[in-house]
Amino acid sequence: MTHSPSEHSPAPAATRSHIDKPVVLVGLMGVGKSTIGRRLATRLGLPFIDSDDEIEKASGMTVGELFENYGEDYFRDGERRVIARLIDGAVKVIATGGGAFVQQETRELILKEAIAVWLDADIAVLTERVSRRNTRPLLRDTDPHMVLSELAEKRRPFYEQAQIHVRSNDGAHEETVERILEALAK
């Protein structure tokens, strides 16, 4: 497998040097926040943290178990606290759960203390991606395309508040990383 020269090369020093806040990836489930976040962090030479992983470590339960045992409101409150802890001023890349940015307190914190990057994709792409695993509590025993379409409509006004908007197409994740780096450079 051959890679383009930029695929493994770090972001230009000018891009890295002017990032002075955490970069927080927001968007619907399946858009690639974790995968793209890891690659973006590598390119920027920054640490990567997935907020769902941190919630699971702190609670000793999976996100699905938290939803099932305690409900979405309880989960969102814990998510808000974890994200507030992660946005501690240190520059890093953070992937959030799909509903995190919808919560007012969490969104306000991210917009004030970080650079929010909305990763957006077509519903058909998201449906195909989320259908690969059955770990998403909001999709259990439902039609993923219908649920994602409804979530996209409800959440769009919140996601649109992010400082940066990048499309995550059906192509290579590296293309999305490049678009984020270009937007960060501006």
Long-range contacts (C-beta under 8 A, 24 or more apart in sequence): 4-174, 6-174, 6-178, 7-174, 9-43, 10-43, 10-44, 10-45, 11-43, 11-44, 11-45, 11-181, 11-184, 12-185, 14-185, 15-44, 15-181, 15-184, 15-185, 16-44, 16-45, 16-46, 18-184, 18-185, 19-44, 19-46, 19-91, 19-115, 19-184, 20-91, 21-91, 21-113, 21-114, 21-115, 22-86, 22-87, 22-89, 22-90, 22-91, 22-92, 22-93, 22-94, 22-113, 22-114, 22-115, 23-91, 23-92, 23-93, 23-94, 23-114, 23-115, 23-117, 23-180, 23-184, 24-83, 24-87, 24-93, 24-94, 24-96, 24-110, 24-114, 24-115, 24-116, 24-117, 25-93, 25-94, 25-95, 25-96, 25-117, 25-119, 26-96, 26-100, 26-101, 26-110, 26-116, 26-117, 26-118, 26-119, 26-159, 26-162, 27-98, 27-118, 27-119, 27-120, 27-121, 27-159, 27-168, 28-98, 28-120, 28-121, 28-126, 28-148, 28-151, 28-152, 28-155, 29-97, 29-98, 29-126, 29-130, 29-136, 29-138, 29-139, 29-148, 29-151, 30-121, 30-125, 30-126, 30-127, 30-129, 30-130, 30-148, 31-98, 31-119, 31-120, 31-121, 31-126, 31-129, 31-168, 32-119, 32-121, 32-129, 32-168, 32-173, 32-176, 33-95, 33-96, 33-119, 34-95, 35-173, 36-95, 36-119, 36-168, 36-173, 36-176, 36-177, 36-180, 37-93, 37-94, 37-95, 38-93, 39-173, 39-174, 39-177, 40-93, 40-177, 40-180, 40-181, 41-92, 41-93, 43-177, 43-181, 44-93, 44-181, 46-91, 46-92, 46-93, 47-90, 47-92, 47-93, 48-92, 48-93, 48-94, 48-95, 49-86, 49-92, 49-93, 49-94, 49-95, 50-94, 50-95, 51-79, 51-82, 51-83, 51-86, 51-94, 51-95, 51-96, 51-97, 51-100, 52-95, 52-96, 52-97, 54-82, 54-85, 54-86, 55-79, 55-82, 55-97, 58-82, 62-135, 63-97, 63-135, 63-137, 64-135, 64-136, 64-137, 64-140, 67-137, 67-138, 68-137, 72-99, 76-100, 76-103, 76-106, 79-103, 79-106, 80-105, 80-106, 80-109, 83-109, 83-110, 84-109, 87-113, 87-114, 89-113, 98-138, 98-151, 98-155, 99-138, 99-155, 101-155, 101-158, 101-159, 101-161, 101-162, 102-154, 102-155, 102-158, 107-158, 107-161, 111-161, 111-162, 111-163, 115-163, 115-164, 115-184, 116-161, 116-162, 116-163, 116-164, 117-162, 117-163, 117-164, 117-165, 117-166, 117-180, 117-183, 118-159, 118-160, 118-162, 118-164, 118-165, 118-166, 119-166, 119-167, 119-168, 119-176, 120-159, 120-165, 120-166, 120-167, 120-168, 121-167, 121-168, 121-169, 121-170, 122-169, 122-170, 123-148, 123-149, 123-152, 125-168, 125-169, 125-170
